[in-house]
Amino acid sequence: MLRLPPFAYLGARTVGDALQFMRDHGGDAMLVAGGTDLYPNMKRRQFEPSVLVGLRGIRELGGISGSAESGFAIGSQTTLTRVAEHSGIRDAFPALATAAGLVSSPQLRNMGTIGGNVCVDTRCNYYNQTYQWRKAIGFCMKKDGDICLVAPSSRRCWAVSSSDTAPVLWSLGARVRVHGPGGERVIPIETLYRDDGIDYLAKRPDEILTEIVLPPVNGTRCAYLKLRRRGSFDFPVLGVAVALRIDGDRVLSGRIVLGAVAPQPREAREASALLAGHRLTPELIAAVAEAASKPSKPLDNTDFTHPYRKKMTRVFVTRALRRLAGLPDSPRNDAEVADR
Amino acid sequence: MPKTLLRLRVNGEDHDVAAATHKTLLEVLREEMGLTGTKHGCELGECGTCTVLVDGQPVLSCLALPIELEGREVTTVEGMAVGGRLHPLQQAFAELGAAQCGYCTPGILLTARALLAENPKPTRQEIRTALAGNLCRCTGYTKILDAVELAALRSTGGEP
């Protein structure tokens, strides 16, 4: 039986409580929200904190306020179920509701929070295993070892960003509010991440993600597509988030952000730039999808083969853009698009 | 590890339980309270067999801490039959043989109960979506879906 290692649990009622608990216990403590990512990792001994500071009892962080016109503020302790079912979010930012509703299973969405999904640990076939499995094969650098088992000559960790909501929030220009010992700051979500499978968050472990701030909808149209083996219940092995601002038949600006192809969500900047000022024709979509697949460089460390995941980047970007353009969905390949 | 005294409300009754903080709800239900109807499967949130209801919502007891659940209403499969009378879902599962080894059944019954409480006449697709987090490794899901449909039909007055 896989059991949790022993720890003391300190349930915070306010953000101030949580900061104080973290100050009191220094590096021995970790923050926990829904626990659906941390507890399995603790059972596999990826983390063994002596103190857990629970955030789910902080009522002020569990809700959604605002409107399409003003933008939304989503408390970090809001469950994924609530984000997925919120009528304002569904209308204004359907890609976010879709992404939240595609995370894991109904039970885990009732427990897991959007803050937890934004901060979810990176994943790798050689990391998300029990202690005995990892010991038998030889530990990797992300935990207990000193080499990367995916790319043995690499000095860095390539574990994969596996959040569904993070690429969408990035594409929408969301910001996050972070409270720390030195006060609070509101930063663009893309600056929350680092391109490192171990140290993947650009925040200190004692800093608390308290809120996600979405801008006014302002004509934004968005889509999220997720590749996974089972339709019911899997981490993404590719996520494609697209957000466009469209005026008439022209794209004013667009952002394409890829999930699960690197240790952080990866914006396809060159592809995004191709969209601005143009009509969303099948030809443009084919060119953008081709450009978007360039920064997609998955390695052989999640489900499916990595060449397939790279190939599917182009297919999924095509599908997402065609959906937003109102063109027939799901072309079989890029040639089919180009031939129309 | 010192034990903490907790008051848990399970199946409509308050229970005072002494357990170490790091024991999951699954462990406390089974090992401290003797409620072994809740099954342990993968213990990592991947199979759904340990599902219980918290305030009517399906959650995984293998990843829930009792200390976080004080004041909440926990329902396990033992709380489904009332006064020796099976819940309509249990009756339908028994009649249609919607269990083979039965290990996933408690979790599926509770998840289906939460669905029917919110949506008394679900479509087949809505049942599939609601049960997406509950794996059955014996066989297909056809009889399970049939049984949920039958229970829904009976509960809404359409006794076949």
Interface residues (C-beta under 8 A of the other chain):
Chain A: M1 L2 R3 L4 P5 P6 F7 A8 Y9 G11 G35 T36 Y39 P40 K43 R44 G54 R56 G57 T81 S104 S105 P106 Q107 L108 N110 M111 S232 F233
Chain B: M1 A20 T21 H22 K23 T24 E27 H40 E43 L44 G45 E46 G48 T51 V54 Q57 P58 V59 L60 L63 A64 L65 I67 E68 T111 T129 A130 A132 G133 N134
